[in-house]
Amino acid sequence: MSPKTTDGCLAELVSNLSEAFSEFSTEAAKLGALLERSGEPVTREGHDKLGKQCIVEVQAFEEYLNRKEEIFAYLKVESR
């Protein structure tokens, strides 16, 4: 693999990581907004929305972690 190809692969991995983190950040902000709007007592509908948003946020975070692990594997270093 030439240095240019290597740099291109790493750049793509970093771009994917950035996109995954951006998606996680967006979903975390949505969850924060839902939590901010929720009041006492939380309605069944509000509870369902919070539950669904929590799942979406976790999935986005898992995607981010997967992309991070791809970079570590590419660089042949152990994650922390």
Beta strands, then each sheet from edge to edge (+ up, - down):
end
